[in-house]
Every structure is written in structure tokens, then in C-alpha cells.
Amino acid sequence: MDVIDLRSDTVTQPTPEMRKAMANAVVGDDVYGEDPTVNRLEAEAAEMFGMEAGILVTSGTQGNLIALLTHAPRGSEVIVGDKAHIVLYEQAGMSALGGIMPHPLPVQEDGTLLLDDIKHAIRDDNDHFPRTKLVSIENTQGTVGAVPLSPEYTSQVAELAHRHNLKLHIDGARIFNAATAYNVSPAEIIAGADSMTFCLSKGLGAPAGSLLIGTKDFIKEARRVRKVLGGGMRQAGILAAAGLIAIHKMSQRLHEDHTNAAYLAKKLGDVPGIRVMSQNTNFVFFWLEETVKLSPLEFTNRMSENNILLSPYPGYERKFRAVLHYWITRKRVDEVVIAMRRVLG
Ligand SMILES: *Cc1c(COP(=O)(O)O)cnc(C)c1O
């Protein structure tokens, strides 16, 4: 790819190895449960995380929605971060389609919800109240800067939830980045959670799809919910073939993206007009200083003339997010910094 696309890790295209595996995939009708490649992906993904079962879904949004609808009946309540993807970027799907009320708690700078906040948000048994059914956390927490949550924190939340007969769901769109950051196994990073969604199509490079994992009974119910949402796919083994490479192979190289992100943050720190705000896992957040003569729009236009794609962060004119991924090597990071100096100079 000629263009250096820093807008997201969703822009990653399938690798040559994935395309070959997709072309050769053995497939069947997955709604009948007869696609061997899908069955293999679901089983192997679940096993990696120490869970009983998994289900291939069309997207991370669908995976989260299925999890919420499966855990929480109409009129119940879900404790979730106010800056969670589920709250900000999923069209209030839990309310619109599930009749579930979100109970948002402030997401801290370190990506966590305070245990005390969670404790106080859990409802007593009282006819006035909705019933709290679920706690949902996000790892890595995207909007505060792709911050990874530790296994210790996650198991504390799980313990608290379970003590009150609640379940814990993790929106783990980038869970492998979190496991990489803490240098622990996938099973360790989701410590104690009852369900988890992760994306095959972000840093893992597959063309589409996410997985939702949990207990056998939970996944059986999730399969019904997926069907009513229109997510039953037929010869989806074509996608699962890429997914297998994503979980087994691409998950092993994410440390390169983290190293490149740290390298980019360090280099941007020396570029006049740029203030680096944070770097965690594969994200760099930076601010375009008010002293810069170009408007933020002119800045992105000039960068795109240099074949570098960046977009301002939703809600902020001068805040930018640069996301590192498979297609952006160290050499390309150097090109970004050179172009940025030229554009801002
Ligand atoms: C991308 C993302 C999702 C949703 O995934 P889609 O496949 O785009 O629907 C959910 N949660 C988080 C934290 C994400 O980053």
C-alpha cells in the first residue's frame, strides 16, 4: 500500500496468506452448524481464552449487542463506562433493540471504572428500581487512548459483579493488544469475565468478523439472538479462514505496532506545532497547537497530499489519533514524521 493510513487499524487489508486460505477454505452452511472452518475458529478462539464456546458474528457492534441482549432482559440495567464504545458509538443499540437501560459511570484516565462507583451503581431489590444484570468494561479502552486494563483489575471487577449475581462482559475489540501490553496469555487478560467480544478485522488484519465467547449455554442463546439480528451467515468459512490466521499468527506480532507507536510518539514530540497527548498500545493521540498557521482541515489535506491519512478525533477539531498497524513499518513512521515537519515547517 502506497498510502500511509493512520486513521484506524480497521483499514488493514487481508494478508496474502489470508487470501490464499480464504480461497482454499472448506465451507458449509453455518446456519446448519455445518461449516467446518467456522466451527474450528469458534472452538479454537474459545479455547485460547479458556472459555467453553464461541460464535462468529459480523462485527464488534453486533457481538456486543448480542452479548447485552443475551445477558440482560428488557427493563434491566447494564453498568458501563460513559466513554465506552457501547455507549458512544453503537447507536444505543441496547436501548433501541433490547429495551435495556445503560447506567453509565465515569471512565477514568487509566481506562477503568472505579470499583466504588460500580458498587454504588448496583441496585438493591426494590420495586422502584430496574434490575442490574451486567457490568461491561472495555479493554483496551479506546477513547481514553487504547489503554490496556490489567488482569488484576479485571478479576476485581469480575469478583464484585459475581458477588452481586451480575455477569461481566468485556468489549475486547482490541483484547490481544491488551494481552500483548501486559505480556500475559489471552486467557489471563480476561480473568473471570463471563463473555467477551473481540474483532478479527482491526489490528489482526482479517477482512471482517468478530467473535463472541462465553459458556456453552450462553453461546447457545447468543446463536438465537444472532439469527434474529440477521447475523446468520452461510458459507462464512471464507471469513473464518482469515480469522484463524488472525488469532494464531497476527496476534503474535502486535508488539511491533506498540513499539512503532512509541517510536512515533517520541519523534512527534520533537515536531514543532505538535503536542503528544498520550501513547498506549497501538494508539498515539496528539494535539495540533493553536500556534500552527494551518487550520486542522488544511493540515489533514496537506498530509493527504503526501499520501498520509489522518482524521481529527470526533468532537475535537485539533485532537488527532494515529493508529499503528501491520501495514505501517518503522520506515513508514519515519516518512510520516518527515512529511509532518515539511507540512508544519
Ligand atoms: C471497533 C470497536 C467496536 C466495534 O467493532 P465494529 O466491528 O466496528 O462494529 C467495539 N468496541 C470497540 C472498543 C471498538 O474499538
The ligand as an SDF file (V2000), in Angstrom:
LIG
                    3D

 15 15  0  0  0  0  0  0  0  0999 V2000
  -14.2460   -1.1450   16.7600 C   0  0  0  0  0  0  0  0  0  0  0  0
  -14.8130   -1.3220   18.0980 C   0  0  0  0  0  0  0  0  0  0  0  0
  -16.0450   -1.9330   18.2970 C   0  0  0  0  0  0  0  0  0  0  0  0
  -16.9860   -2.2910   17.1710 C   0  0  0  0  0  0  0  0  0  0  0  0
  -16.4730   -3.0050   16.1440 O   0  0  0  0  0  0  0  0  0  0  0  0
  -17.1240   -2.9130   14.6740 P   0  0  0  0  0  0  0  0  0  0  0  0
  -16.6060   -4.1600   14.0690 O   0  0  0  0  0  0  0  0  0  0  0  0
  -16.5840   -1.6760   14.0580 O   0  0  0  0  0  0  0  0  0  0  0  0
  -18.5930   -2.9040   14.8130 O   0  0  0  0  0  0  0  0  0  0  0  0
  -16.4770   -2.1280   19.5820 C   0  0  0  0  0  0  0  0  0  0  0  0
  -15.7390   -1.7300   20.6290 N   0  0  0  0  0  0  0  0  0  0  0  0
  -14.5510   -1.1250   20.4920 C   0  0  0  0  0  0  0  0  0  0  0  0
  -13.7770   -0.7240   21.6970 C   0  0  0  0  0  0  0  0  0  0  0  0
  -14.0410   -0.8880   19.2170 C   0  0  0  0  0  0  0  0  0  0  0  0
  -12.8730   -0.2830   19.0890 O   0  0  0  0  0  0  0  0  0  0  0  0
  1  2  1  0
  2  3  1  0
  2 14  2  0
  3  4  1  0
  3 10  2  0
  4  5  1  0
  5  6  1  0
  6  7  2  0
  6  8  1  0
  6  9  1  0
 10 11  1  0
 11 12  2  0
 12 13  1  0
 12 14  1  0
 14 15  1  0
M  END
$$$$
